Structures are given as C-alpha cells and as structure tokens.
Amino acid sequence: MSFALILVAKFAAGLLADRLFGEVRRFHPLVGFGRWSRSVEDAVRRVVGEHRLAGLLAWALAVLPWVGLALMARAAHPLAHWPVDVALLYFSLGGRSLAEHAEAVATPLAAGDLSAARERVGWIVSRDTRELDPAGVARAGTESVLENGNDAVFGALFWFLLGGGAGALLFRLANTLDAMWGYRTPRYLRFGWAAARIDDVLNALPARLTALTYALLGNTRRALACWRLQAPAWDSPNAGPVMAAGAGALGVALGGGAIYHGQWEERPPLGEGPAPDAGSIRAAIALVRRGALLWLAVATSVALILHFTGLPHA
C-alpha cells in the first residue's frame, strides 16, 4: 500500500474514533499535560525568570519531550506507526466533544431555559455569560463552535497530514499551552508570548483552510466577502478569518460587544443577517461535521491520484 493511502486510512480511522468515542472521560492525557506544564512553568520561572526567552524555554520543555516520545513509539516496530498515529490523531481531535458541549447549550436555549443555557455556554467561552439574552447566548455558542472547529478539528487534521501522529500531537499541545499561557495579563504578557506566537504560526494555514472550508459549504460569496472585509479588524490573525467566514457562510450576525474578565470589550461585527438562535449553534455544528467529511474526501481523492500515478510504496 502506498504511503498516501496509508496516511488517509489513518486519517479516516482517527475521525471515526473521535465520532464514535469522543474525548476520554477519565484520566484525559491533557489533564496530565496541564499538570506537567504548570510544573515546568513554576520551575522555569524560579530558575530562569519570566522574560520571553524563559517562556520559550518552558514551551520547549513542556511540549517537545512528548513529541519525541511519539516519534520513538512510532519507530519502535515496523507496524507501530499504525496504532500510534491513529491513537494520537484520535487524542488530538475534539469534534464530538465540541458538538456535545454546543448541543448542551442549544437544547435548553431552544426550550426557553435561559438560565441553563447561560450556564452551559459559560463552560465553553471565556466571556461573562450571566446577563446574556437569548441572542447573546446563541452568539457565544455559535462563535465558539466556529472558532474551535479550527482548533479542535481542522488544525489537528492539517498537521496530521503533514507530520502524522506526532504532527497532530504537536499542534494539540501547542494549542493547549496557548490557552494556558497566551493571555495578555501581567503574569503572561512576557512569559506567554512564545506560546501565543507559536500557536499563531502553527494555526496560520489551517485557519485559512478552515475559513475556505466554511465558505465552500455555506453561502460562499457572502462568506468570502465577510472574510475579506471583517477579518482584518480582529486582533487575532487566525480567529478573524475563521469566524468571519463561518458567520458569513451561516448567514448570521455575530461579533459585537461582550464582557471579558469584568471589562466590556467592543468587538468588530462578524457575518451578516439575523441574530443567531439555537438553530445557528446547530448549523455551526453541522458545518464543522460536513467540513471534516470534505477534508476526508479531498484527502482520499489526492491519495488515490498519487497511488495510481506511481507514488513509491511505503
């Protein structure tokens, strides 16, 4: 079997495992990684300091040993690459978990239980959700699905296609450290700089492919226009294209002001159309799922073309 067909078979197996089983319920590896990272942070801050180079060193100590172990496990036996790559892709994906958390917001919102919807959306967003109206809850939930479609699905798939299981693992751990250290707070403004910038670099191409995926599967013209006109106004170079294209593809108005850490932030608009509702959250879930199937179809087509045009066999 050619290398391309082997890769796409693992790609399909990882997607299927995520769809069937979702995230690990107990003893999740990312929980252990979080503890490891906090230990590394404490040690580096104590010995080296809190400047940018200290943060870069901490990032390397937190992430690279696990990527190295993944490469060693993959090389331990001629057939080890099969289970190792599939397991690492499954671990790196969060598509089913994303859908479950989003549906837990959409269900009470559709039933008119605003209190429960506020509580559940507060589990997946960093903004203050206590005073959100129904449209605000739907806006937060829809934005979270669109943005995390890149972080929890397409980014991992992209780096798996480039670097196998180790590539997907690198992306997932880097993305996790960005969520832990990438804040512009006094504690992390300098120390977390490397984690934020590395995540930006690793996400640069996947985010734009995610935006293109959303555009192709929704209202393409409107999605591309929103991407071009609205994304540059966002501070995040990667979240802007993803959410602008996604909102345009769905035909809803997202963005706008929200409270973060007790402070009101006026954010640029995203998309165009009516205010979102529970149906918008579910439409975003469907958009991510269809996007994953599109990536699988494209990857399979490319693999078959390469196979039948004489790509060397693995």
N, C-alpha and C positions, 0 to 999 in steps of 0.2 A: 504494500500500500504506500502511496506517495506521502511525503511529508505534509502536503497541503490537505489531503483527505484525512490524515490522522489528526491534524490540528482542528479541522472543522468537526470531526466526530467528537473530540473532547469538548469543543465549544457547545455542541448540541447537548452532550451529557451534562455539562455544568448548568446550562439553562434549565434542563429538565429536572435536575436535582433541586435547584432553587424553587422551581414551581411546585414540586411535589412536597418538599420538606420544609422550605422556608429556613429562617435562621435557627441556629442551635438554641434550644430553650434553656439548657443548663450548662454551666461551665463553658460559656462562649469564649473562644480564643481572644476576642477583642477586649473582654474584661481583664484577662490576664495581661494583655498588651498594655492596657491602660495603667495597670499597677506597675508594670515594668517601666513604662515611660515616666511615671511620677518618681520612681526611684532614681532613674537616670537624671531627671531634671534636678532633683534635690542634690545629688552628688556633684553634678557639673556646676550648679550654682555655688555650692560650698567651696569647691576646689578651684574652679576656673573663673567664675564670675557670672555676670548677667548680660554681657555685651553680645553683639551679633555673632561673633565667631564662637562664643560659648554655646549659643543656640544652635549653630550649625553642627558643632561637635556633638551636642546632645542628640540632635536629629540623627546623625550618622550612627551613634551608639545605640539608639533606640530601634532603628529600622534595619540597618544593613546586616547585623548578625542573623536575623530571621530570614532575610532574602538569601544569605549564604547557606543557611541550613536547608532551605528549599532546594537550592541548586545541588547540594550534596545528596539530599534524599533522592532527587530525580536521577542522579548518576550512580546510585548505589547498586542498581541491577539493570540489565538491558531493557527490561519491561517496566521498570519502576516509574518511568515518565507517564504511563497511563494513569494509574491511581493518583499519583502525586499531582499532576496537572489538573485532573478533574476535581479532586478534593479542594485544591487551592482556588480554583475558579468558583466552585460552589461556596466556599468560605467567603470569597471576596464579593459575591453578589448579594444584593438585598432587595430584589424585585418583589418577591412575595411579601416580605415584611413591610415594605413601603406600601403595598396595596392594602394590607391588613390594617395598618395604622390609619391610612387615609379613609378606608371604608368605615372605621370606627368613629370617624368624625362625620362622614356623610350620613350614616344611618340615623343618629339622633337629630341631626340638623334637619333632615327630610321629615322626621316625625314631629318637629316643633319643640324638641327638648333642647333649648338653647344652652342651659346650664351644663348639661352633659357634653354637648358639642364643644363648648368653650374649654372644658376640662381636657377633653381628648386632643383637641388641636394644640393645647398648651404642651402636650407631650412631644410634639414634633417640630415646633417652631420656637425661636428664642424671643419673640416679641411678647408683650404683656397681652394676655387674651381675656382678662377678667371682665372688661367692659365692651367687648366686641359685639356688634349687632350681627344678625344672621349673614348679611353680605360680607362683613369683616371676617367672620369665621370661615366662610367659603373661600374668601380671597386668600387667607393664610393657608388653608389646606391645599388649594389648587397650586399656589406658588411653591409650596413645599414639595408636592409631587413632581412638578416640572423640574425644579432645581435638582432634587435628589434622584430624578430619573438619570441624570448625568452622573452624579456621584455614586449611586448605588447600583447602576446597571451599565450604562454605555461606556463610562470611563474604564471600568474593570474589563469589559469585553474588548475594548480597544487595546489595552495594554496586554491582555491575554494573547491577542492575535500577533502582537509584536514580540512578546517575551515569554509566552507560555505561562505556566502557573506562577513562576517567580515574578513575571511582569505584573500580573494581576495582584499578587500579594504586595509588591512594592507600591502600587497605586493605592490599594486599600489602606495600608499602614500610613502612607504619607497623607492621605485624606483624613484619617483619624487624628493624626498629630496636628493638622491644620485646625481641626475642630477643637482640639485641646489647647493649643498654644498660639493659634493665629489671630488672637484678639488684639485690638488696638487699645489695650488698657495699660496702666502704668507698669503692671507686672510683666506683661508680654510684649510691650511695644518694641523693645530691642531683642529680647531673648527669643520671642516667637517670630521674628522677621524671617528667618530661614525657612521655618515650617510653612509660613504663608506663601513665600515666593516659590518654593519648590512645588507646592501644590498648584500654584498658578501655572507653572511651566508644564507639569505633567497633565494638567487639565486643558491646556490651550487648544490643542487639536481635537480631543474628544468632545469638548464643549461645543465647538463649531459643527462637528459632525452630528451631535445631538440636536442642535438647532436646525440643521438641514433635515434631519430625520423628522422632526416635528412638522416642519414646513411641508415636506413631501406627503405626509399622511393627514394633513388638515387643509385649511384654506391657504394654499401655497402662496398666492400673490400677497395676501394680507400679512401672512407670517413673515415673508421676506421683507416687506415694507416696514413692518414693526421692528424687525431685527436691525435694518439699516438706519432707521430714524431714532429709535428709542434706546437701543443697547448702549451707544456711546455715552449716554447720560448717567449710566450706573457706575458706581465706584468699582465694583468687581468686573474685571475684564472678561470673565468666563460666565458668571451668573447672568449678566446682562443679555448676551445673545441667546442663551438657553431659555430664559423666562420670557423675553420679548417675542421670540419666535413661537414659543409654546402658547402664549396668550393670544397671539395673532392667529395661530392655527386653530385654536378653540373658539375664537370669536367672542372673547370676554374681556372686560376691563379689569385689569389687575394693577398692582403698584399702589401708589399713594401713601399717605402718612400712616405711621404706626409708632407705638411706644416700645422702645428697647431700653432695658435696664433703667427704667424710670424716666427716660428722656424721650420727648417727641421728636421723631425724625420724619421729615417730609421727603418722601422718595418719588422719583420720576414715575410717570404712568407707564403701564405695560399693556400692549394689545389695544383692542377697541371693540366696542359692543356693549351689551347689557352687563349689569352687575352679576357676579357669579352666584351660584347657589349650590345645593348638594349635587345636582346633576353635573356641574362643572368639575367638581372633585372626581366624580366617577368617569367623566370624559377624559380627564387628565390621566387617570389610571389606565384606561383603555388605550390612550395614545402611547404611553410607555410600553405597554404589552405588545401592541402592534409594531412598535419600533424595534423591539427585541427580535420579533419574528422576521422583520425586514432585514435586520443585520444577519440573521441566520441564513436567510435565503440568498443574500448577496454573497456571504462568505462561502456558502455551498456552491454557488454558481462559479465563483472565481476558482475554487479548489478543483472543480470538475474540469474547467478550461485548462488550468495548469497541468492537471493529471493527464489529460488526453493530448496535450501538446508536448508531452515528453519530459515533464519535470523529473529530475532524478529521484529515485525511491529512497525512503529512509531505511 
